[in-house]
Amino acid sequence: MPSTETGDGQHTAVTAPTLHLEVEGISYAYRKLGPATPEDATPLVFLQRFRGTLDDWDPAFVDAMASTRTVVLFSDAAVGSSGGRPARTVDEKSDNAAAFIRALGFSRADVLGFSMGGFVAQAIAIREPDLVRKVVLVGTGPGGNPETEPHTDIVFEIAAHQVYDFEDTRYLFFSEGRDVETRESMERIASRVSREPAVRAESDVTQAMVDLIFAFMSGESGHHKLLGRLRQPTLIISGDNDPFFPVKNQWLLHREISDARLAVYPLAGHAPHHQHPQAVAEQVRSFLDAAHG
């Protein structure tokens, strides 16, 4: 069972305790933030990138989102301090997230997926239309579209480094010339004292992620042909210099989703929500608060 502590407006991303909730034999690690009486009762569930843990969200972005609503940071099975075995497919990750959301007591949620988490957000919206109200996709792309522009030659090699130094972080998540923003975000992320176990570069968890990412991106998993079933209002956020998912891919994603809007941040990389945490949070809040027909 989870700790009795909940999001009450007194915790920030840096101080929020890591809680655990057992669902179908798996203990999931999560953090819950937000005001005691949120303006919107629908929670926003964050789904993380390749090798990311609860600690790898930029606190400035998390806190800005949690200023008015309940935010839940979620770690899938075998990630960080979550138990269980690593998910082997995007759909398995989607099913895990859906089961967790319901076990937390919510029958409706918004989801925000970053990079690999964007794959999961797409899948959960398609597979669980009654559970997911709105979708936010950050730095991600469509799976299996033959028109997709490929990632850069070195990006996955760098992503496989055990620890990301300054240059790795700048290349992976920001944009050339954005050294100040890179350093500021790294300092914010590093400010948390109580931290989750890192996902080691050479581990079964990482290999499972690599396999499901390439199955999704190659079209082997079949998700691209299902995008027409994603009918929830969707906000796609991208930088114009993303080495993982070049901006053309966001237009392809936008084209396939019936109720989508696209925001491209200039001179930004894979993580515009880390480079511009306040601006992106304001845009996401506006999207989530708006009435959609």
N, C-alpha and C positions, 0 to 999 in steps of 0.2 A: 504494500500500500504506500501511497505517497506521504511525504512529510505533511504535518498539519499547516506548515507555512504556505501561504499563497501570495500571489501578486496583490499588494495592498497600497502601492504608490510609494512605499518607503524604500524599496530596493531599486538599485540601478543595475545596468548590465554588468558592471564591475563587482557589485556586492550581492546580487541575487544568488540564493543558495541553489545548489544542484540537487534536484529532487529525483526520486525514482518511482515509477509506477509499473507494477507487474501486470502484464497482459498476456494471457495464453502461455504462461510459463517464461516469458521474457521480461526482464527488468529494464525498462527504458529510462534513460537519463533525460531530464528536461529542466528548463528554467521558465518560470512564469512571472511576468511583470505587468504592471499596469495599475491604473487608479482603482480605488475600491468600488467606485460606481462609474464604469466606462460609459462614454457617450454612445457607443454601439456595443451591444451585448455579444455580437459575433466576434469570436477570437480570430487573430491572425497567427497562423502556424508557419514557422520558418523551416524550410527544408534545405539542408546544407550541401555544399559543393564536394568535389572529390577530395578525400582525406580531411575534410573539415570537421571540427568538433564544435561544441557549444561555445568554445573560447574564440573561435575564428570569425565571429560576426563583429563588425565595428561597433563598439559601444555607443558612439554618437548616433548612428543610424537606429540601433535598437531602442535607445532611450527616446529618440524623437518619435518613433512609432508608438512606443508604450506610453506616451504622454496623455493620450486620449482613449486608448483601447487596450484590451488584454492581448499581450503578445506571448506566444509560447515558442521557445527554442527547443527543437526536438533532435535527438540523436537516434538514428536507426540501430537495429540490433548489431552488436559487436563493435560499435563505434564509441570511442571514449570509454565511459564507464558503463555503457549499456551492455547487458548480457546477451546470451544467445549466439547463434551462428550468423555469419554475414549473409545478407540477401544476395542471391545470384542473378536476379533479373530486376528490371525496372518495375515490373508488375508486382513482384514480391515486396519491394520497397514501398510501393503504393499501398498494398494491402496492410503492411505493418503500420504505416502512418494512419490509415483509416481506422484500424482497430484501436490504436492509441488515442486518437481524437475522441472516439466514442467512449472509451474507458475513462477518459478524463471528465466525461459528463456532458459533452457537447454533441448536439445532433446536427449542427450546422457550423461551418467554419470557412474562413477565407484562407487561401494558401499562398505563400510566397516562396518560390523556388529559385535558388541561385545555381547556375551552371548545371551540374549533375542533378541538383535538387529541382531544377526546371524540368528535367525529364520526368521526375517523379510527380511534380505538380501537374503536368499534362496528363499523366496516366491516371492519377487519382481523380481528376476532374472528369475524365472520360468514363472511368469505371464506377465512380460514386457521384452521379449527378445530384442526388438528393442530399448529399453531405456537403459538397463544395458549393459555396455561393459565388465567390469571385476568385480570380486567379491573377497573380502577379508573377511574371517570368523575367528574371534578371540574368543577363549574360548567358543565354542558352540558345537553343536552336531546334529545328525540326529534325526528326529522326528518319534517315533513309531517303530524303529527297535527292534525286540525282542531280539537281541543279545547285546543290549546296556548294559554296566555296570552301575549300579545305582550310584546316588550321595551318599555322606556320610550321616549318620543318622542325623547329627546336622546342616548341612549347611543351610537349609531353615529356621530353627529356628533362627539362627544367622542373616540371611538376613532380617528377619522380625523385627529386633531391630529398634527402632525409630531413634537412632543415632549410628553410628559405631565408637566405640572407637578403640584404637590402636590394641588390641588383635583381635577384630572383623575384622578389615581391613586386618591384617596380615593373619588371617585364610582364609577369603573369597577370597582374591585376590593375595596373595603372597605365600610363602612357608616357612616351618619351617627353622629357621636359617637366614631368610632374613629380620632381624629387621632394618638394616640400610637402605636398599632399600625401605622398607615400610614407614619408617619415612620421608625419603627424598621425596617420592611421595606425602605423606599426606601434607607435608609442601608446596610443589609446588601447589597442588590443593587448599589449604587454602589461598594462597597468593592473590587470586582474591578478590577485595573489593565489587564490584557490583555483587550481586549474585541472582540467580533464586530462587523462592519458592521451598522448598524441597517437595518431594512426601511423604506424611505422611504414616506411617506404617499401620494405620487403616483408610483407605479411600476407596471410590469407585474406584479410579484410581488403587490403589494397588491390590484390589480384582479382578479387571478386568485383570490385568497383571498375577496374580496367576492363574486365570481360563484359560487364553489363553496359558500360559506356560505348564500347565499340560495337556491341550487338545493336544498340539503339541507333548510333550514328551511321552504321553501314546499311541499315534497313532490315537487318536479320530479324529484329524483334517485331517488325510489322507495325510500329506505332505511327509512322507517317500516314499510312492509308486510313488511320482512325481519327485524324485531326478534325475531320468534318463533324465528328460527334461531340467535339468540345464546344458547347454552346453557352457556357457561362461568360459573362463579361470578363475580358482579359486585357491586362496592361502588360505590354512588352517593353522592357527597358534595356537599352544597349549603349555601349560606348562606340564611337566611330573607329576605334583602333583596337579591336578585340582580337588577340592572337588565337584564341580558341574558336570563336564563332564570329567571323567577319560580318559586318553589318548587312551585307546582302542576305545573309541567312535569316536575319530578323524580318526582312521584308517577305521572305518565303513563308515564315511562320505566320506573319500577319495575314498573308493572302489566304491561308488555309483555315483560319479560325474566324467564324462568322461574325462574332461580336468582339473585335480586337481593336486596340489603339496602340500606337507605337511611339515611343519617345527615344530619340537618339541624342546622347550627350556628346558635344564636340570635344576633341582632344582628350578623350577618356578611353580607358581600356576595358578590361573584362569585368571590373567591379566599380561601376559608376556610383553605387551606393556607399562605397568606402571613400571614393575621391570627393564626392559631393553629398555627404550624408544628410545634411539638412534639406537641400533642394530636392533630392530624390524622395526623402520621407514626406515632404510636403506634397509632392506629386502623387505618391501612393495614397496618402490620406485623402486627398481630393477625389481620387478615383474610387476608393472604397466607400466614401461618404455619399457619392453621387447616386441619384436614382437612375436606374437603367431600365429601359422598356424592353 
